[in-house]
Amino acid sequence: MGRYVTVSAKVPKELKKRLRELNINISQLVRGAIEEEVRRREEQALRALAGEVSQLLRKIPPTEITKVIRETREER
């Protein structure tokens, strides 16, 4: 994973006590939650971008798409 940096967060004492009692690895839990949130937001951004691209592609006439495909096939 490369180099690490420290990220801190304040949690209530009682919650930290409960985490310790349950032998929950706080670092692993936080790292996993952050990774999941980043993955989710990246996916969300890609979906939005795909929607924008879809809108743009709808503006291209089907005949133009056919023409480009034929030209590409002929280049092979």
OpenMM code with the backbone's topology and positions (N, CA, C; nanometers):
from openmm import Vec3, app, unit

residues = "MET GLY ARG TYR VAL THR VAL SER ALA LYS VAL PRO LYS GLU LEU LYS LYS ARG LEU ARG GLU LEU ASN ILE ASN ILE SER GLN LEU VAL ARG GLY ALA ILE GLU GLU GLU VAL ARG ARG ARG GLU GLU GLN ALA LEU ARG ALA LEU ALA GLY GLU VAL SER GLN LEU LEU ARG LYS ILE PRO PRO THR GLU ILE THR LYS VAL ILE ARG GLU THR ARG GLU GLU ARG".split()
positions = [
    Vec3(0.0813, -0.1180, 0.0000),
    Vec3(0.0000, 0.0000, 0.0000),
    Vec3(0.0866, 0.1257, 0.0000),
    Vec3(0.2156, 0.1111, 0.0238),
    Vec3(0.3017, 0.2275, 0.0184),
    Vec3(0.3124, 0.2971, 0.1513),
    Vec3(0.3343, 0.4253, 0.1458),
    Vec3(0.3521, 0.5034, 0.2678),
    Vec3(0.2182, 0.5349, 0.3326),
    Vec3(0.2228, 0.5457, 0.4620),
    Vec3(0.1025, 0.5759, 0.5386),
    Vec3(0.1118, 0.7148, 0.5990),
    Vec3(-0.0008, 0.7745, 0.6248),
    Vec3(-0.0109, 0.8990, 0.7001),
    Vec3(-0.1089, 0.8740, 0.8144),
    Vec3(-0.1019, 0.9554, 0.9145),
    Vec3(-0.1908, 0.9406, 1.0281),
    Vec3(-0.3154, 1.0254, 1.0075),
    Vec3(-0.4289, 0.9628, 1.0301),
    Vec3(-0.5573, 1.0309, 1.0253),
    Vec3(-0.6198, 1.0096, 1.1625),
    Vec3(-0.6674, 1.1142, 1.2230),
    Vec3(-0.7247, 1.0974, 1.3565),
    Vec3(-0.8705, 1.1420, 1.3577),
    Vec3(-0.9422, 1.0851, 1.4525),
    Vec3(-1.0824, 1.1219, 1.4710),
    Vec3(-1.1149, 1.1087, 1.6188),
    Vec3(-1.2002, 1.1929, 1.6661),
    Vec3(-1.2431, 1.1848, 1.8054),
    Vec3(-1.3705, 1.1028, 1.8130),
    Vec3(-1.3714, 1.0094, 1.9072),
    Vec3(-1.4901, 0.9277, 1.9329),
    Vec3(-1.5161, 0.9302, 2.0831),
    Vec3(-1.6385, 0.9096, 2.1226),
    Vec3(-1.6685, 0.9061, 2.2659),
    Vec3(-1.5901, 0.7947, 2.3373),
    Vec3(-1.5512, 0.8198, 2.4632),
    Vec3(-1.4749, 0.7212, 2.5402),
    Vec3(-1.5470, 0.5875, 2.5450),
    Vec3(-1.6775, 0.5922, 2.5646),
    Vec3(-1.7553, 0.4686, 2.5756),
    Vec3(-1.7446, 0.3851, 2.4471),
    Vec3(-1.7477, 0.4513, 2.3338),
    Vec3(-1.7361, 0.3783, 2.2070),
    Vec3(-1.5991, 0.3131, 2.1953),
    Vec3(-1.4941, 0.3863, 2.2302),
    Vec3(-1.3592, 0.3287, 2.2236),
    Vec3(-1.3483, 0.2094, 2.3178),
    Vec3(-1.4079, 0.2206, 2.4358),
    Vec3(-1.4068, 0.1109, 2.5323),
    Vec3(-1.4763, -0.0118, 2.4735),
    Vec3(-1.5916, 0.0095, 2.4115),
    Vec3(-1.6655, -0.1019, 2.3510),
    Vec3(-1.5870, -0.1655, 2.2372),
    Vec3(-1.5205, -0.0816, 2.1560),
    Vec3(-1.4370, -0.1345, 2.0473),
    Vec3(-1.3264, -0.2238, 2.1032),
    Vec3(-1.2622, -0.1774, 2.2080),
    Vec3(-1.1538, -0.2533, 2.2702),
    Vec3(-1.2072, -0.3842, 2.3276),
    Vec3(-1.3230, -0.3787, 2.3971),
    Vec3(-1.3827, -0.4994, 2.4560),
    Vec3(-1.4163, -0.6027, 2.3495),
    Vec3(-1.4532, -0.5555, 2.2313),
    Vec3(-1.4895, -0.6469, 2.1221),
    Vec3(-1.3699, -0.6849, 2.0357),
    Vec3(-1.2508, -0.6428, 2.0775),
    Vec3(-1.1261, -0.6716, 2.0032),
    Vec3(-1.1351, -0.6282, 1.8570),
    Vec3(-1.1923, -0.5112, 1.8360),
    Vec3(-1.2033, -0.4574, 1.7004),
    Vec3(-1.0786, -0.3768, 1.6716),
    Vec3(-1.0139, -0.4087, 1.5607),
    Vec3(-0.8948, -0.3364, 1.5178),
    Vec3(-0.9419, -0.2043, 1.4575),
    Vec3(-0.9245, -0.0967, 1.5339),
    Vec3(-0.9765, 0.0341, 1.4924),
    Vec3(-0.9107, 0.0800, 1.3628),
    Vec3(-0.7794, 0.0638, 1.3533),
    Vec3(-0.7086, 0.1080, 1.2320),
    Vec3(-0.7618, 0.0365, 1.1090),
    Vec3(-0.7781, -0.0942, 1.1216),
    Vec3(-0.8276, -0.1733, 1.0085),
    Vec3(-0.9703, -0.1322, 0.9725),
    Vec3(-1.0525, -0.1102, 1.0738),
    Vec3(-1.1913, -0.0706, 1.0515),
    Vec3(-1.1998, 0.0648, 0.9809),
    Vec3(-1.1232, 0.1619, 1.0297),
    Vec3(-1.1257, 0.2961, 0.9712),
    Vec3(-1.0688, 0.2934, 0.8300),
    Vec3(-0.9576, 0.2223, 0.8111),
    Vec3(-0.8966, 0.2129, 0.6784),
    Vec3(-0.9953, 0.1519, 0.5786),
    Vec3(-1.0627, 0.0438, 0.6206),
    Vec3(-1.1606, -0.0205, 0.5329),
    Vec3(-1.2774, 0.0710, 0.4997),
    Vec3(-1.3250, 0.1447, 0.6007),
    Vec3(-1.4380, 0.2355, 0.5786),
    Vec3(-1.3995, 0.3481, 0.4831),
    Vec3(-1.2790, 0.4010, 0.4999),
    Vec3(-1.2322, 0.5085, 0.4111),
    Vec3(-1.2156, 0.4563, 0.2691),
    Vec3(-1.1545, 0.3393, 0.2552),
    Vec3(-1.1363, 0.2811, 0.1217),
    Vec3(-1.2703, 0.2585, 0.0531),
    Vec3(-1.3675, 0.2077, 0.1269),
    Vec3(-1.5001, 0.1815, 0.0707),
    Vec3(-1.5674, 0.3116, 0.0278),
    Vec3(-1.5563, 0.4149, 0.1097),
    Vec3(-1.6180, 0.5433, 0.0758),
    Vec3(-1.5534, 0.6041, -0.0483),
    Vec3(-1.4213, 0.5946, -0.0581),
    Vec3(-1.3515, 0.6462, -0.1767),
    Vec3(-1.3956, 0.5679, -0.3005),
    Vec3(-1.4024, 0.4350, -0.2890),
    Vec3(-1.4458, 0.3517, -0.4017),
    Vec3(-1.5877, 0.3893, -0.4448),
    Vec3(-1.6759, 0.4081, -0.3453),
    Vec3(-1.8154, 0.4421, -0.3745),
    Vec3(-1.8260, 0.5774, -0.4449),
    Vec3(-1.7491, 0.6745, -0.3993),
    Vec3(-1.7556, 0.8077, -0.4609),
    Vec3(-1.6919, 0.8101, -0.5989),
    Vec3(-1.5843, 0.7325, -0.6175),
    Vec3(-1.5248, 0.7232, -0.7514),
    Vec3(-1.6227, 0.6598, -0.8488),
    Vec3(-1.6905, 0.5554, -0.8033),
    Vec3(-1.7909, 0.4896, -0.8880),
    Vec3(-1.9044, 0.5861, -0.9209),
    Vec3(-1.9457, 0.6637, -0.8239),
    Vec3(-2.0520, 0.7628, -0.8438),
    Vec3(-2.0088, 0.8665, -0.9482),
    Vec3(-1.8838, 0.9119, -0.9391),
    Vec3(-1.8324, 1.0100, -1.0355),
    Vec3(-1.8259, 0.9495, -1.1755),
    Vec3(-1.7850, 0.8227, -1.1854),
    Vec3(-1.7784, 0.7566, -1.3160),
    Vec3(-1.9175, 0.7392, -1.3769),
    Vec3(-2.0154, 0.7084, -1.2915),
    Vec3(-2.1527, 0.6955, -1.3426),
    Vec3(-2.2036, 0.8294, -1.3973),
    Vec3(-2.1714, 0.9366, -1.3260),
    Vec3(-2.2128, 1.0697, -1.3722),
    Vec3(-2.1448, 1.1027, -1.5046),
    Vec3(-2.0168, 1.0721, -1.5150),
    Vec3(-1.9428, 1.0965, -1.6386),
    Vec3(-1.9993, 1.0128, -1.7533),
    Vec3(-2.0326, 0.8880, -1.7240),
    Vec3(-2.0917, 0.8018, -1.8266),
    Vec3(-2.2245, 0.8587, -1.8755),
    Vec3(-2.3009, 0.9160, -1.7848),
    Vec3(-2.4274, 0.9782, -1.8240),
    Vec3(-2.4056, 1.0966, -1.9162),
    Vec3(-2.3028, 1.1769, -1.8860),
    Vec3(-2.2712, 1.2914, -1.9706),
    Vec3(-2.2256, 1.2460, -2.1095),
    Vec3(-2.1412, 1.1434, -2.1121),
    Vec3(-2.0923, 1.0912, -2.2395),
    Vec3(-2.2088, 1.0349, -2.3204),
    Vec3(-2.2994, 0.9673, -2.2528),
    Vec3(-2.4168, 0.9115, -2.3206),
    Vec3(-2.4984, 1.0220, -2.3870),
    Vec3(-2.5153, 1.1335, -2.3165),
    Vec3(-2.5891, 1.2463, -2.3734),
    Vec3(-2.5195, 1.2999, -2.4977),
    Vec3(-2.3874, 1.3093, -2.4919),
    Vec3(-2.3114, 1.3585, -2.6075),
    Vec3(-2.3214, 1.2627, -2.7261),
    Vec3(-2.3113, 1.1325, -2.6972),
    Vec3(-2.3160, 1.0335, -2.8052),
    Vec3(-2.4522, 1.0306, -2.8743),
    Vec3(-2.5574, 1.0630, -2.8024),
    Vec3(-2.6907, 1.0646, -2.8623),
    Vec3(-2.7031, 1.1723, -2.9697),
    Vec3(-2.6169, 1.2727, -2.9609),
    Vec3(-2.6213, 1.3823, -3.0577),
    Vec3(-2.5546, 1.3454, -3.1903),
    Vec3(-2.4778, 1.2368, -3.1917),
    Vec3(-2.4098, 1.1945, -3.3145),
    Vec3(-2.5077, 1.1111, -3.3973),
    Vec3(-2.5284, 1.1505, -3.5228),
    Vec3(-2.6220, 1.0740, -3.6070),
    Vec3(-2.5714, 0.9309, -3.6305),
    Vec3(-2.6621, 0.8342, -3.6334),
    Vec3(-2.6235, 0.6941, -3.6566),
    Vec3(-2.5444, 0.6760, -3.7861),
    Vec3(-2.5740, 0.7566, -3.8877),
    Vec3(-2.5006, 0.7428, -4.0142),
    Vec3(-2.3535, 0.7780, -3.9955),
    Vec3(-2.3245, 0.8741, -3.9111),
    Vec3(-2.1857, 0.9130, -3.8841),
    Vec3(-2.1116, 0.8012, -3.8116),
    Vec3(-2.1795, 0.7383, -3.7169),
    Vec3(-2.1193, 0.6267, -3.6435),
    Vec3(-2.0891, 0.5126, -3.7390),
    Vec3(-2.1836, 0.4817, -3.8275),
    Vec3(-2.1643, 0.3756, -3.9266),
    Vec3(-2.0458, 0.4077, -4.0165),
    Vec3(-2.0351, 0.5316, -4.0587),
    Vec3(-1.9259, 0.5752, -4.1451),
    Vec3(-1.7909, 0.5543, -4.0770),
    Vec3(-1.7802, 0.5935, -3.9510),
    Vec3(-1.6540, 0.5795, -3.8771),
    Vec3(-1.6184, 0.4330, -3.8581),
    Vec3(-1.7170, 0.3500, -3.8299),
    Vec3(-1.6913, 0.2070, -3.8139),
    Vec3(-1.6390, 0.1466, -3.9436),
    Vec3(-1.7006, 0.1817, -4.0551),
    Vec3(-1.6558, 0.1295, -4.1847),
    Vec3(-1.5138, 0.1740, -4.2149),
    Vec3(-1.4844, 0.3014, -4.1895),
    Vec3(-1.3500, 0.3536, -4.2151),
    Vec3(-1.2456, 0.2800, -4.1307),
    Vec3(-1.2814, 0.2531, -4.0080),
    Vec3(-1.1893, 0.1828, -3.9177),
    Vec3(-1.1659, 0.0405, -3.9663),
    Vec3(-1.2699, -0.0256, -4.0114),
    Vec3(-1.2554, -0.1621, -4.0629),
    Vec3(-1.1689, -0.1649, -4.1876),
    Vec3(-1.1834, -0.0647, -4.2726),
    Vec3(-1.1069, -0.0603, -4.3957),
    Vec3(-0.9586, -0.0341, -4.3703),
    Vec3(-0.9264, 0.0314, -4.2586),
    Vec3(-0.7880, 0.0597, -4.2246),
    Vec3(-0.7126, -0.0663, -4.1839),
    Vec3(-0.7815, -0.1683, -4.1419),
    Vec3(-0.7165, -0.2915, -4.0951),
    Vec3(-0.6580, -0.3681, -4.2073),
] * unit.nanometer
topology = app.Topology()
chain = topology.addChain("A")
for resn in residues:
    res = topology.addResidue(resn, chain)
    for name in ("N", "CA", "C"):
        topology.addAtom(name, app.Element.getBySymbol(name[0]), res)
